[in-house]
């Protein structure tokens, strides 16, 4: 059982690292625009200071608190760590990554970032240790209203995108690319990550029985 949890936590933390690196790369390639939630966090950073990662943590905490009060149930510990680790890792990568001034560099950074976002999400979701704050709010709205996942998710993305744009966050063709192409990447990466984790868990069980 301990090895199973160790494997799940390894997937979770590795997923957070890759996800944060992907987000940081898209932000470094901001000439093309960035994801809706990052537009919002970037806008808050421009207007009120702090860091993009810090705003990610603050907004995540508010969303988690709202979801917990509405559902009268504490979220899994993974949801708290998702909020905290993602913000910290993002700020770390934004600190160490070099600035990008060329269009070619921005395109490369952005494309790499989107791919890493998709695979990072696949890894951390496969661990099944708790969804992130945004996903928690999305699930809560779906449960309360009965609306479809597609409409709720798109509505949330459009709402925060508008807020971020009003705050001066970078919106561009890349924002649209993330909105339309991140889902298919996750659709591929998540089943693969689940298969890999299941395979490792089976091997772990066989080793435990043989021991």
C-alpha positions as CSV (number, residue, x, y, z in Angstrom):
1,X,0.0,0.0,0.0
2,X,2.8,2.4,0.8
3,X,4.5,1.8,-2.5
4,X,1.2,2.4,-4.3
5,X,0.8,5.8,-2.6
6,X,4.5,6.5,-3.4
7,X,3.8,5.8,-7.0
8,X,0.7,8.0,-7.0
9,X,2.5,10.9,-5.3
10,X,5.4,10.5,-7.8
11,X,3.0,10.9,-10.7
12,X,1.2,13.8,-8.9
13,X,4.4,15.8,-8.1
14,X,6.0,15.1,-11.5
15,X,2.7,16.1,-13.2
16,X,2.8,19.4,-11.2
17,X,6.4,20.1,-12.2
18,X,5.7,19.4,-15.9
19,X,2.4,21.4,-15.8
20,X,4.1,24.4,-14.2
21,X,7.0,24.3,-16.7
22,X,4.5,24.2,-19.5
23,X,2.6,27.2,-18.1
24,X,5.9,29.1,-17.6
25,X,6.9,28.4,-21.2
26,X,3.6,29.7,-22.6
27,X,4.0,32.8,-20.4
28,X,7.6,33.3,-21.7
29,X,6.1,33.0,-25.2
30,X,3.4,35.6,-24.4
31,X,3.8,37.3,-27.7
32,X,1.3,34.8,-29.0
33,X,-1.0,35.1,-26.0
34,X,-1.4,32.7,-23.0
35,X,-4.1,30.5,-21.5
36,X,-7.3,32.1,-20.1
37,X,-6.6,31.5,-16.4
38,X,-3.0,32.7,-16.9
39,X,-4.3,35.8,-18.6
40,X,-6.3,36.5,-15.5
41,X,-3.4,35.8,-13.1
42,X,-1.0,37.9,-15.3
43,X,-3.5,40.8,-15.3
44,X,-3.6,40.7,-11.5
45,X,0.2,40.7,-11.4
46,X,0.3,43.7,-13.7
47,X,-2.2,45.7,-11.6
48,X,-1.5,44.6,-8.0
49,X,2.0,43.3,-7.9
50,X,3.1,40.0,-6.2
51,X,3.9,37.2,-8.7
52,X,1.9,35.2,-11.2
53,X,2.4,32.0,-9.2
54,X,1.3,33.8,-6.0
55,X,-1.9,35.0,-7.6
56,X,-2.5,31.4,-8.8
57,X,-2.3,30.2,-5.2
58,X,-4.5,33.0,-3.9
59,X,-7.3,32.5,-6.5
60,X,-7.0,28.7,-6.1
61,X,-7.4,29.1,-2.3
62,X,-10.5,31.2,-2.8
63,X,-12.0,28.7,-5.3
64,X,-11.3,25.8,-3.0
65,X,-12.8,27.6,0.0
66,X,-16.0,28.5,-2.0
67,X,-16.3,24.9,-3.3
68,X,-15.8,23.5,0.2
69,X,-18.4,25.8,1.8
70,X,-20.9,25.1,-1.0
71,X,-20.4,21.3,-0.8
72,X,-19.9,21.3,3.0
73,X,-17.0,18.9,2.5
74,X,-13.3,19.4,2.6
75,X,-11.4,18.6,-0.6
76,X,-8.7,16.0,-0.9
77,X,-5.2,17.0,0.2
78,X,-4.1,16.7,-3.4
79,X,-6.4,19.7,-4.2
80,X,-4.5,21.9,-1.7
81,X,-1.1,20.7,-2.9
82,X,-2.2,21.2,-6.5
83,X,-2.9,24.9,-5.7
84,X,0.3,25.4,-3.7
85,X,2.8,23.4,-5.8
86,X,1.7,24.7,-9.1
87,X,2.1,28.3,-8.0
88,X,5.5,27.7,-6.4
89,X,6.8,25.7,-9.3
90,X,5.6,28.2,-11.9
91,X,7.3,31.1,-10.1
92,X,10.5,29.0,-10.0
93,X,10.5,28.2,-13.7
94,X,9.6,31.8,-14.6
95,X,12.6,32.9,-12.5
96,X,15.1,30.5,-14.2
97,X,13.9,30.6,-17.8
98,X,15.6,33.1,-20.0
99,X,13.6,36.0,-21.5
100,X,12.4,35.5,-25.1
101,X,12.5,38.5,-27.5
102,X,12.3,36.8,-31.0
103,X,9.1,35.6,-32.6
104,X,10.7,32.2,-33.5
105,X,11.7,31.8,-29.8
106,X,8.2,32.7,-28.6
107,X,6.6,30.2,-31.0
108,X,8.9,27.4,-29.9
109,X,8.4,28.2,-26.3
110,X,4.7,28.4,-26.6
111,X,4.3,25.1,-28.6
112,X,6.5,23.3,-26.1
113,X,4.5,24.8,-23.3
114,X,1.2,23.7,-24.6
115,X,2.4,20.1,-25.1
116,X,3.9,20.0,-21.6
117,X,0.6,21.4,-20.2
118,X,-1.3,18.5,-21.7
119,X,1.1,15.8,-20.4
120,X,1.4,17.4,-17.0
121,X,-2.4,17.4,-16.6
122,X,-2.5,13.8,-17.7
123,X,0.1,12.7,-15.1
124,X,-1.4,14.6,-12.1
125,X,-5.0,13.6,-12.9
126,X,-4.0,9.9,-13.3
127,X,-2.7,9.9,-9.8
128,X,-6.3,10.5,-8.6
129,X,-5.2,12.4,-5.5
130,X,-7.6,15.3,-5.8
131,X,-8.6,17.7,-8.6
132,X,-7.4,21.3,-8.8
133,X,-9.4,24.3,-7.6
134,X,-10.8,25.1,-11.1
135,X,-11.8,21.6,-11.7
136,X,-13.5,21.5,-8.3
137,X,-15.5,24.6,-9.0
138,X,-16.5,23.2,-12.4
139,X,-17.7,19.9,-11.0
140,X,-19.6,21.7,-8.3
141,X,-21.4,23.9,-10.9
142,X,-22.3,20.8,-12.9
143,X,-23.7,19.0,-9.9
144,X,-25.7,22.1,-8.8
145,X,-27.1,23.0,-12.2
146,X,-27.0,19.8,-14.3
147,X,-25.4,21.8,-17.2
148,X,-23.0,19.9,-19.5
149,X,-19.2,19.8,-18.7
150,X,-18.4,21.4,-22.1
151,X,-20.6,24.5,-21.5
152,X,-19.5,25.0,-17.9
153,X,-15.8,24.7,-18.7
154,X,-16.1,27.0,-21.7
155,X,-18.1,29.5,-19.7
156,X,-15.6,29.6,-17.0
157,X,-12.7,30.0,-19.4
158,X,-14.5,32.9,-21.3
159,X,-15.3,34.6,-18.0
160,X,-11.8,34.6,-16.6
161,X,-10.4,35.5,-20.0
162,X,-12.5,38.6,-20.2
163,X,-11.5,39.6,-16.6
164,X,-7.8,39.0,-17.5
165,X,-8.2,41.0,-20.7
166,X,-9.8,43.9,-18.8
167,X,-6.8,43.8,-16.4
168,X,-4.4,44.0,-19.3
169,X,-3.3,40.3,-19.6
170,X,-1.8,39.2,-22.9
171,X,-4.5,37.7,-25.2
172,X,-3.7,36.5,-28.7
173,X,-3.9,33.6,-31.1
174,X,-2.1,31.4,-28.6
175,X,-5.0,31.9,-26.2
176,X,-7.3,30.4,-28.8
177,X,-4.8,27.6,-29.5
178,X,-4.7,26.6,-25.9
179,X,-8.5,26.7,-25.6
180,X,-9.0,24.3,-28.6
181,X,-5.9,22.1,-28.6
182,X,-5.1,21.5,-24.9
183,X,-8.2,19.3,-24.5
184,X,-7.1,16.8,-27.3
185,X,-3.6,16.6,-25.9
186,X,-5.0,15.7,-22.4
187,X,-7.4,13.3,-24.2
188,X,-4.3,11.4,-25.4
189,X,-2.0,11.8,-22.4
190,X,-4.5,11.0,-19.6
191,X,-5.3,7.4,-20.8
192,X,-1.6,6.8,-21.5
193,X,-0.6,8.0,-18.0
194,X,-3.4,5.9,-16.4
195,X,-2.2,2.8,-18.3
196,X,1.4,3.4,-17.2
197,X,0.4,3.9,-13.5
198,X,-1.8,0.8,-13.6
199,X,1.0,-1.2,-15.1
200,X,3.4,-0.1,-12.4
201,X,0.9,-0.9,-9.7
202,X,0.4,-4.4,-11.1
203,X,4.1,-5.0,-11.1
204,X,4.3,-3.7,-7.6
205,X,1.6,-6.1,-6.4
206,X,3.3,-9.0,-8.1
207,X,6.6,-8.1,-6.4
208,X,4.8,-7.9,-3.0
209,X,3.2,-11.3,-3.4
210,X,6.5,-12.8,-4.4
211,X,8.4,-11.3,-1.5
